[in-house]
């Protein structure tokens, strides 16, 4: 017997004692009422005040039994939270099931009842034996065609949840070593006392969530009290289970597990960069990369090339990848990628006209270039709202003219119907800024604004701060923030239909907090500069696996743009950026295509 098993079982009994004491407290008034009624029936408690006392105790006992019964029913029937996953049937991954069963046989533990994938760098066992889970087994979050079958329905044994990045980055032997201690956890989990204790704790946790509903608020306080009473024992029970599983798995690929754990840390670093730098810009554009797990291999290979600590990790890539254990890895990758977008960004559960997949080969053109054009159009909408007097260069020293009524902002990811009809020049500006600026853009009168039209020169002129106070940047950042808010409101409830509340709320794990106005302004000015470089200097949009959208000049990435943009925004000094533009041959006065 493993060292942690007795400790886990004793802690499980301590949790069950909390349940027994709660039951005893609920039955105590009923027991007292039975004693009083029996004593009255036998004549032992004759005369006042026992008839009244017996009646009061019986009423209290009935109320306590009714409330306690309702509470117990909620705890038993409430569905514990289940992590959204992509379930795999044995037909979709026969080799993976065979590997897991072989591990279970070697460690003499029950095999998991099913396997599922999660878009995260972690693996665990999840109990889905609750009746509500069995009823809802048909509801699948982003499952790939053929991924769900009878084998994926939860049974008595827990479900093995595997992080999908592990399958694409790790080799088969490494995955086997990493999964061994996880699969070993099915042994302690099968003990009746541990299973009952876990079920009791999960039921209390679900009851707390039910207590948030209207009319059921009285359920949450007693559930929280019981959770507090058994919190320490439940935590120690899980530690004992983990210790027992780890000890049992020591005889299976223990030496290789040390090396494989290094790959877990590397996979987490690359996965985080891929989500926040590469996937997030696409999600904000209404696109979701269809093969995130395949992309993590490229991201980690690039990380290994840049980081000396990761040197040598790419030499393992010649061995068989764990994704070969799947029958259709491309379909599974697409399903987990869609689920990742839902969990981390709150996107719809299914693809649609405004939520379509994008392949990596098309990412620079369909995401990067589109992102830059959309942000440049939004920047000029904000500039139109802060229009300076006719013929006077922009800047904080100029008094802004009364803002013209702004046209309704185009939804995120689109520069608007009018902008799509124009290719460059004033027509593009009219499409981005709305009808209010159309006349000014086409006017040839001497009073027209000197910087009318979508030009980089207009941005440089407005942000140039001779006084060094940065007032122009603050005003423009505020306008951009307002435009983004209006675009989100204009998207309407349909765009937020999938964002339920409670256990199904999305995104469950937001990647980033809301961006500040200054960060948004830096992004939009950078986008305008990149558009100008693409249109007038032969630059191209590109994808860096660790940093996301990048500007390529002659096939080489230009990483020296950001500090020059910050110098313009924070100090109002355009000279470093102008020197950079001049070296590349970018013409700031040339109109920029916004779509």
N, C-alpha and C positions, 0 to 999 in steps of 0.2 A: 504494500500500500504506500502511495506517495505521501511525503511528509505533510503536504498541505491539505490532503483529503480529510483527516479527522478534524482539523480546525474549521474547514469549510462546513462540515456537517454539524459541528457543535454550534457554529454561528447561525446556521439555518434553523436549528431547533430554537435558538434564542429569538429569531424573528417570528417563528410560529407561536412561541409563548406570548408574544405581544398580541397576536391574533386571538389566542385563547383567552387572554385576560380581557380583551375588548368584548369578546362574546360573553364572558362571565359578567361583566359590568352590565351589559344589555339585558341579561336574563335575571339579574338580581332582583329587580322590582317584581317580576313575575313569580319568582320563587317565594318572595315575602308574601305576595298576595295569596298564593296557594296555601301557605302555612296559616295565614289569618282566616281564610275561608274554611279550612279543615278544622281549625280550633273553634270557630263559631258553630260549625255543624255538629261538633261533639259536645258543645256546651261548656267548653273550657274558658271561653271569653264572653261570658254572658253580661248583659247590662252595659250602660253607657261607660265610656264613649266609643266602645269597640265597633258597633255597627257603622258609625260615621268614619272611623279610621279605616275599617276594612273597605268601605266604598271608595274612599280617596285613594288608597293604595292600589285597588283594582283598576281605577281609572288611569292612574299614573303608569301602572304596568302595561295597560293596553296601549297607551300613547307611546311608551318607550319601545314596545314590541313593534308597533307599526312603523315608527321612525327607523328603528334598527333594521327591520326587515327591508324597508325601502333602500336604506344605505347599503346593506349587504347585496341587494339585487343590483344596484348600480355598480358596485365593486366587481361583482361577478360577470356582469354583462358588458361593462364599458370596454371598448376596444383599445388596447394599448397601442401606442404609436409604433408605426412600422416604417423603417427607412425606405424611401422610394428607390427601387432597384430595377435592373433589367434581368428578369429571370431567364435561366438557361435550362432547357429540357435536355435529357440525356441524348436525344437525337441530334441536338444542336452542338453538343460537345462531348462525344463519347469518350475521347481520350482523356479529357479533363476529369470526367466522372471516374474513369478507370484509375487515374493517378490518385484521386482522393480516397477511393475505396481501398487501394493498396496501402496507403498510409494508415487508414483506420485498422486494417487487418494486422499490419506490423505492430501497431501500438495496442492492439486488443481493445479497441473502443468501438462503439456503434458508429457507422458512417452517417454523415449528415443526410437529412431527408431530401435536400435539393441544393442547388448552387445558383447564386445570383451575382450580378456584377453591379458595382457602384462606381461612379466617376470620382473616385478619391483614392488617395494613397494609404489605404488601410484595409485590414481584413478582420472579420470577427464572425462569431456565431450569433444568430438571432432567432429567438423562439417565436414561431408563428403558429403555435398549436391552439391558440385561442379560437373559440367557435366563430367569432366575428372575422377572424383572419381567413378561416376556411370558407366562410360565405363570400368574402371579397377576393378570393384567390383569382377570379377571372379578371379583376381590374388590374391592368398592368401599366406601369409608368414608362412609356417610351419603349415598349418591347419591340424587338426586331421580328419580322416575319419568320416563323418557324422556331422562335426562341422559347415559346411557351408551349407546354404540353402537359399531359397528365402528371409527368414526373415532377413538374415544378410546383405542384400544390403542396403546401406545408403539411407535414405529418407530425408524428410524435417527437422525432429527433429535430434538433434545431437546423436552420438553414445556414449554409456556409456562404457568407458574403465576401467577395474578393474585389479588391480595388482594380479597376480595369487597366490603369497605367502599368501595373505589375505584369500583366499578360503580354504587353507589347515591348516593354523594356527588359524584363528579366528573361533569362534562359530557363529551359524546362527544369534543370536541376536546381537552379536558384529558387524558382517558385515552389518546388517541392520542399526545399529546406525551410522556406518562410512559412508555408502552410502547416507544417508538421505540428508545432505547438498549438495552432488554432484548432486543427482537427482533433487533437488530443483532448480538447475541452469538452467534447461530447461525452467522455467517460464520467466525470463528476456531474455533468448536467443531467445524466440519466438517473441519478440517485433520487428517490421519491421526496425526501425531506428538502433537498436543494431545489428541486423542481417546484414543490409547493411554496417554498419561501419566495422564490423568484416570481411565481404567479401572483402571490399576495402583494408583493411590492409593486409589480406592474399594474395590478388592479387599482391600488391606491393612487398611483401616478395618473392613471387614466381617469379616476374619479375626480381628481383635482381639476383636470381639464374639463370634465363634464360640469363641474361646479361653476364654470364661467358662463354657462348658458342661462338664459332668462328663466326665473322660477326655480332654479336648482342651486342657487348660491349657498344654501345651508349645507350642501354636501361637502364643499371644499374645506371648511375649518376642521371637522373631525378627521378628514383624510390627511390633511397636513399634519395634524397632531400625531396620528399613527405613524406617518412617515418619519417624523422627528424621533419618535420613540425607537424605531427600528433602523434608523439611518446608519449608526455605527456598526451594528451587527451585520447589516446587509453589505456594507463596504468591505468589512473583514471577510465575509463569506466569499465575495468575488475575488479578493486577493488570494484566499486559500485555493479557490478553483483554478486561478491562473498559475499559482505555484505548483499545484498538482499536475496540471497539464504540461507545464514547462519541464518538470522532472521526468514525466513519462516520455516526452519527446526527445530527451537527450540522446537516446540511442539511435536516432534517425537523422543522418546527415548533419551531425552537430558541428563538425569542422567547417563544412560548406555554409552553414547558417551564419557564421560570423562574417564571412565575405558577403553573403546575400543581404545582411542587414545594412551594409554600406550602400548597397544599391537601393535600398528603401529610402535612405536619406537623400541620395542623389535624385531619385525619381520624384520625391516630394519637392525638391528645389526646382527642378525643371518643369514639373506640372504646375506649380504656382506661377512661374513666369509665363508659361504658355497661356494660362487662363487670364491673368491680369493684363498682360501686354499684347497678346495676339487675339484671343477669343473675345475679350470684352469690347474692343472697338468694333468688331463685326456684329456682336449682339446689339450694340447701340444703334447700328445701322439697319437692324431688322434682318440680319443674315446670321446664320450659325455654321461655323466650320463643321463639315460632315465627318471628318476623320481626326478628331482630337488625339486619340490614342496613337495613331500613326505619327501625328505631329510631335508627340512627346519624344519619340525616338530621335527625330531630327533636332529637337531642342536640347536633349541631353547629349547628343553627339557634339553639338556646337559648344555646350557648356564644358564638355570634356576637353575640347580643343583650346578653350580660353583659360580654363582653370587648371593650374599645375597639380592641385590636389586630386583632380579627377583624371589625371593622365593614366592611360592604360586600361581604363574601363571600356573603351571602344573596341579593344582587341577581343572581347568576348562576343562581339556581334556576329562572328562567324559560326557560333554554336546555334543550335535550334532554338528559336524564340518560343516563348510559352503560348503565343497566340496561334501557333500551329496546332494546338490542342482543340481549336474551334473548327467547326465545319465551314462556316461562312464568316470569317473574321471581319470582312468589310461591312456586312449588315449589322453585326454586333457593335462594331465601332460607331456606326451611324446612330444606332439606338442609344448608346451611352453618351454620345456627343449631344444629342437632343435633350437627354435627361440632365446633363451638366448645365446646359443653357437654362433649363427650368429651375434647377436647384440654386444656381449661383447668380442668375440674372432675373428670374421670374418670367421667362418667356413662355409662350403657349406650349401646350403639351403635344401639339401636332404641327407639322409644317403647313404653310398656307401661302397665299399670294404676298402677304407682308411679312412672312417669316419663313424664308426659303434657305435651303442649304447652299453652301459654297465650297468648291474644291480648293485645295491649296494652290493649284496652278493658276486659278482665276482670282485668287485673293488680292494680289496687287491692283488689278484693274477694277474689280467689282467691289472691293472694300476700301482699300487705301485711297485710290484716286477719287472714289465717290465720297469718302469721308472728307477729304480735303476740299472738294468742290462745294459740298454742303456747308461746311464750316465757313468757307470764304463767302458764300452767299449770305449766311446768317450774320457775318461780320459787317457786310455792306448794308444789310437791313438795319443793324444797330447804328451805323454811321448815318444813314438817311434820317433816322429818328433824332440824331444829334446834329442836324445840318447846320453849318456855319453860314454867316451872311454871304450873299453872292459876291464872288470875286475875291474873297478874303481867305487866305490859307487857314486850315484848321489848326487848333491848338488851344491850350488852356487860357491863353491871353486873349482869345477872341470870345465875344459874347455870342452864345448860341442863339440862333433864330428860333422862333416858336416851331416845335416839331409838327411836321405834317402828319395827318392821320395815317397810321401804319396799316398796311394791308394784313389780312389774317396770315399768320405764319404758316409756312408749309410744314407738314409733319416731318419728324426726324427721319433723315435718309432720303429726302427729296427736296429739290430747290423750287418746287412749285411748277404748275403747268406752264405759266408764262416763261419761266426760265428754260424749260425744255425746248421751247420753240426757238430760242436764240442761241447762237453759237459763240459770240464774242461781242466785245464792245458795249455800246449803250444798251443794246437789246438785251444782253445778258444781265446787265444791272437792273433793267426794268423788270425782268422776270423775277429777280431775287428780291428787289425792294418793293415791288407792288406798283399799282397805278399812280400812287401819289408822286413818284419820282419820274414817271415816264416822260412827262412834258419837259421837265428840267434836263433830262438826259438827252433828249432830241433837240432841245432849243439851241439855236445858233446865235441868240441875242447876246450882246456883251455882258448882260447881267447874270448869265448862267454861272453856276458854281464852277470854279476853276478845276475842281477835282471830281466833277460828276463822272460816273462810270466806274466799273469794277477794276480799278487799277491799284497796284501795290503802292504807288506814289501817294494816293489818297490816304492810305493807312499810315504811311510814314509821316506825312504832313500833319495829320491830326495828332499823332502820339508824340511828336517832337515837342518837348517841354523846355522852353527857354528858362523858365523860373525854377525848374528842378523840383516841383512839388508833386508831380504825378497826378494832377487833377484830371487830365484827359483820360488816362488809363482807368482811373476809378469810375468815371462816368461811363466809359465804353464797356467796362466789365459789368457794371450794373445793368446796362441795356441788354447785353448778351445773356445774362442770367434771366432777365425778364422774358426774352424771346424763347429761351429754352422752356421756361415754365409755361408759356402760352402754347408752345407746340405740344407739350405733354397733355395740357388740358384739351387741346383740339383733337388729340388722338381719340378721346371719348372712352366710354366704358368698355367698348369692344376690345381695345388694346389691353385692358386690365382684367379681362373676364376670368383669366386663370388664377388671379391672385386672391384665393380664398382666405379665410381666416381659420384660426385654430390649428389643428394638427396638419392640415393640408396647405397652410400658408406658404406662399412662395414670393420671393426667393427665401429658402430656408437658411442659406449661408451667403449673405451678400458679400461680394468681393471687396468693394471699396465704399467708403463713406461719400456723401455728396461732395462734389468738387467746389472749391472756393471760386469767387468771381475772378480773382487774379489768375488762377490756374486755367480757367476757361478762356480768358483773354489770351494767355500765352499759347494755348492750343489753337485758337482761331487765327492768330497772327502767323504762327508757324505754318498752318494750313495754307494761308494766303501766299506766303513766301514760296512754299513748295509748288503751288499751282503756277505761280509766275515762272519758277525755274523750269517746270515741265513745258510750259507754253512757249517760252522764249529762249531757253538755253539748252534744250535737248535732254533734260534730266528725265528720269522715269521713276514711278512709284515702285517700291520694293517691300519685301517682307524679311525681317530679321527674326529668327526663331525665338530669340530671347527678349528682344526689345519691341517687336511688333512693327508697325508701319515706319518705313525709313525712306529717305530720298537717296536715289542712286544717280551719280554723275559719272558717266563713262564706265558704268558697271560697278563702281566703288561706292560704298556707303559714306555719306557725309554726316559725321557725328558732331560737327563743330557749329551747328546752327543754333542750338538751344541757348548757350550763354549770350549770344548776340541779340536774340529776341528778348531775353530777360533784361539786358542792358537797355533796350528801347523801352520796355514796359515799366521797369522799376525806376530808371533814371531819366527817361525821356531823351536819351542820347542815341540818335540813329546812325552815327558814323561807323561803329564797328559792323553793323549790318549792311550799310551801304558799301563798305569796302569788300565785304564778303560777296555781295551781289555783283559788284563790278568785276571781281576776280573770276566769277563763273560766267560772266557775260549776260546776266539777267537784266532786262530793261524794265525798271519799275513803272515807267509811264505807259507801257503797253497794256491794253485791256486784257483781262484774264477771263478765260472761259469758265463759267460757274457750274456747268453741268456737262 
